[in-house]
């Protein structure tokens, strides 16, 4: 009986391995990238719950936040030194950091936007701008559209989307520092390739950023294990599966000016937090 159990477990192991290899071979990537070939940089202990990432000049100066402490960190990919940090607010569930023109913003999961003042100084502080419409909502992803001078936040779980098979996106206007009360646009589930096959049938974005050369929005959805690309008006253009081998819990995305893409994974009991670098080769498919 023990021998039968052993062979059954062995067969199950090789079956799972074959399925994983098949999924890896069938994976796709956006033009110019190879999602199966990242360069990996481990993140130090202070940022195991990294949940937002912004490229800020070079690979020694990423700005990142974790989702509990109300701090922003300066991250160098190759440094062995502790990350400098600046406290902008009380502890809370902070999910995204955005560089919006000359302003630094941090998004809380309930939709409150924090405009950070005095970053990189001893007098760092912030001002809070609350989401104007009552109700239960959860946000993790935001991006800045320079042409509209507007920061857009994407619902992860909003009550107005329940049963609608759509995901709402709201505008935070930088000129007035106010939210529009109505959604700017919505992503329809039917327009997102691979969503039906994903672990969650509802689109649940965890990070977003505008590609500096393509002027397209790259949206990471950790629960869905998808990278979704849209235009700036909200039209879905393509989607690509994110293999668990590299994307254990993707929670942040940002770009260098030359198009190199960086995606951060939050750590957990099995995986160390990391930042994955994907070189941009615009003429490759």
C-alpha positions in Angstrom: 0.0 0.0 0.0 2.9 2.4 0.8 4.5 1.6 -2.5 1.2 2.5 -4.3 0.9 5.8 -2.5 4.6 6.6 -3.3 4.0 6.0 -7.1 0.7 8.0 -6.9 2.5 11.0 -5.4 5.4 10.6 -7.9 2.9 10.6 -10.8 1.1 13.7 -9.3 4.4 15.5 -9.0 5.4 14.9 -12.6 1.9 15.8 -13.8 2.0 19.1 -12.1 5.5 19.7 -13.4 4.3 19.0 -17.0 1.3 21.3 -16.6 3.6 24.1 -15.3 6.0 23.7 -18.2 3.1 23.7 -20.6 1.8 26.9 -19.1 5.3 28.5 -19.3 5.7 27.6 -22.9 2.3 29.1 -23.7 3.1 32.4 -21.9 3.1 35.6 -23.9 4.8 39.0 -23.4 4.2 42.5 -24.5 6.2 43.5 -27.5 9.7 44.6 -26.4 9.7 42.4 -23.2 10.4 38.9 -22.2 8.3 38.2 -19.0 10.0 34.8 -18.6 13.5 36.4 -18.3 13.7 38.9 -15.5 16.7 40.1 -13.6 15.9 39.7 -9.9 16.9 41.9 -7.1 16.0 40.9 -3.5 14.5 43.6 -1.2 15.7 44.1 2.3 13.7 43.1 5.4 12.3 46.6 6.0 10.3 46.4 2.7 9.0 42.8 2.7 5.5 44.3 2.3 6.5 46.5 -0.6 3.3 47.7 -2.2 4.2 50.7 -4.5 7.2 51.5 -6.6 8.4 54.6 -8.6 11.6 54.9 -10.7 13.2 58.2 -9.6 16.2 59.0 -11.8 18.3 55.8 -11.7 18.4 52.3 -10.2 19.8 53.7 -6.9 16.7 55.9 -6.3 13.5 54.0 -6.5 10.8 55.4 -4.2 8.7 52.7 -2.5 6.2 52.3 0.3 5.1 49.4 2.4 1.5 49.0 3.3 1.6 49.6 7.1 4.0 52.2 8.4 3.2 55.4 6.6 6.8 55.7 5.3 8.4 56.2 1.9 11.7 54.4 1.3 14.6 55.1 -1.1 15.6 51.8 -2.7 18.8 51.0 -4.5 18.8 47.7 -6.4 22.4 46.9 -5.6 23.0 48.6 -2.3 23.8 46.7 0.9 23.0 49.7 3.1 19.8 50.3 4.9 17.1 52.1 2.9 16.7 55.8 3.9 13.0 56.4 4.8 10.7 59.4 5.5 7.5 59.1 7.6 4.7 61.0 6.0 1.7 59.8 8.0 0.3 57.4 10.7 0.3 53.7 10.2 -2.4 52.5 7.7 -3.1 50.4 4.7 -1.1 52.3 2.0 -1.1 50.6 -1.4 0.4 52.8 -4.1 2.9 55.7 -4.6 2.7 58.0 -7.6 5.0 60.7 -8.9 2.6 63.2 -10.4 4.5 66.0 -12.0 6.3 67.7 -9.1 4.1 66.0 -6.5 4.5 62.8 -4.6 1.2 61.0 -3.8 0.4 57.9 -1.7 -2.9 56.1 -2.1 -4.6 54.5 0.9 -6.8 51.4 0.2 -10.0 53.4 1.1 -9.3 55.9 -1.6 -7.8 58.7 0.5 -5.0 60.4 -1.4 -2.0 61.8 0.6 0.0 64.6 -1.0 3.5 64.3 0.5 5.4 67.5 1.4 9.1 67.8 2.3 10.1 64.4 1.0 13.8 63.8 1.4 13.9 66.2 4.4 13.6 66.0 8.1 10.2 67.7 8.0 8.3 65.3 5.7 4.5 65.6 6.1 1.4 65.0 4.1 -2.1 66.4 3.5 -5.1 64.0 3.1 -7.7 64.2 0.4 -10.6 61.9 1.0 -12.7 60.0 -1.5 -15.9 62.0 -1.9 -18.5 59.3 -2.3 -19.6 57.1 0.7 -19.6 53.4 0.3 -17.3 50.3 0.6 -14.3 50.5 -1.8 -10.8 49.1 -2.0 -8.1 50.6 -4.2 -4.5 49.4 -4.8 -3.6 50.8 -8.3 -3.0 54.4 -9.5 -1.2 56.1 -12.3 -0.5 59.7 -13.4 -1.6 60.9 -16.9 0.6 63.9 -17.6 -1.4 65.0 -20.6 -4.5 65.4 -18.4 -2.6 66.4 -15.3 -4.7 63.8 -13.5 -4.0 60.8 -11.3 -6.4 57.9 -11.9 -7.2 55.3 -9.3 -8.6 51.9 -10.2 -11.0 49.9 -8.1 -9.9 46.6 -6.8 -13.2 45.9 -5.0 -15.9 48.7 -5.2 -19.5 48.2 -4.3 -20.8 50.0 -7.5 -19.0 47.3 -9.6 -20.6 44.3 -7.9 -22.7 42.4 -10.3 -21.8 44.8 -13.1 -18.9 42.8 -14.6 -16.8 46.0 -14.8 -14.1 47.9 -12.9 -14.5 51.6 -12.2 -11.7 54.1 -12.6 -11.8 57.5 -10.8 -10.0 60.8 -11.5 -8.0 62.8 -8.9 -7.4 66.3 -10.5 -4.0 67.7 -9.7 -5.0 71.3 -10.4 -7.8 71.3 -7.8 -6.6 68.3 -5.7 -10.1 67.0 -5.8 -11.7 63.7 -6.9 -14.5 63.7 -9.5 -17.5 62.0 -7.9 -18.4 60.0 -11.0 -16.2 57.3 -12.5 -14.0 58.6 -15.4 -14.5 55.2 -17.2 -14.8 51.5 -16.6 -13.0 48.4 -17.7 -15.5 45.8 -18.9 -14.7 42.2 -17.9 -15.5 40.9 -21.4 -12.8 43.1 -22.9 -9.9 41.6 -20.8 -8.3 38.6 -22.5 -7.6 35.7 -20.1 -9.8 37.1 -17.3 -12.2 34.2 -17.4 -9.3 31.8 -17.0 -7.7 33.7 -14.1 -8.1 32.8 -10.4 -10.6 35.6 -10.0 -13.2 36.3 -12.6 -13.4 39.9 -11.5 -10.6 42.3 -12.5 -8.6 43.2 -9.3 -5.7 45.5 -10.2 -2.8 45.9 -7.7 -0.5 48.4 -9.5 -0.4 50.6 -12.6 2.0 52.9 -14.5 2.2 54.7 -17.8 4.8 53.5 -20.3 7.1 56.5 -21.0 7.6 55.7 -24.7 4.4 53.9 -25.7 2.0 56.2 -23.7 0.0 53.1 -22.7 -1.1 52.1 -19.2 0.4 48.8 -17.8 -1.8 47.4 -15.1 -0.7 44.5 -12.8 -3.4 42.4 -11.3 -1.8 40.1 -8.7 -4.9 38.0 -7.9 -5.8 37.6 -11.6 -2.1 36.9 -12.4 -2.4 39.2 -15.4 -0.6 42.1 -17.0 -3.2 44.2 -18.8 -2.3 47.0 -21.2 -4.8 49.8 -22.1 -4.7 53.1 -23.8 -5.0 56.4 -21.9 -8.8 56.5 -22.5 -9.4 53.1 -20.9 -9.6 50.9 -23.9 -8.1 47.4 -23.2 -5.5 46.5 -25.8 -4.0 43.3 -24.6 -3.3 41.1 -21.6 -0.6 38.6 -20.7 -0.5 35.9 -18.0 2.0 36.4 -15.1 3.6 33.0 -14.3 3.8 32.3 -10.6 7.4 31.2 -11.0 8.5 34.9 -11.2 5.4 36.8 -10.0 4.6 35.5 -6.5 2.7 38.6 -5.5 3.2 41.5 -7.9 2.1 44.8 -6.1 4.2 47.5 -7.9 5.2 48.5 -11.4 7.3 51.4 -12.8 9.4 52.3 -15.8 12.7 53.9 -16.6 12.7 56.6 -19.3 14.2 54.1 -21.8 11.3 51.7 -21.2 12.9 49.2 -18.9 10.1 47.8 -16.7 10.3 47.0 -13.0 7.7 45.0 -11.1 7.9 44.4 -7.4 6.7 41.3 -5.5 5.6 41.5 -1.9 7.1 38.9 0.3 5.3 36.1 2.1 6.0 33.0 4.2 7.5 31.3 1.1 9.0 34.1 -0.9 11.4 37.0 -0.3 10.2 40.4 -1.6 12.0 41.3 -4.8 12.1 43.7 -7.7 12.1 42.2 -11.2 13.8 44.1 -14.1 12.7 43.6 -17.7 14.9 45.2 -20.4 13.0 47.0 -23.1 13.8 45.9 -26.7 11.1 47.8 -28.7 11.8 45.9 -32.0 11.4 42.4 -30.6 8.1 40.5 -30.5 
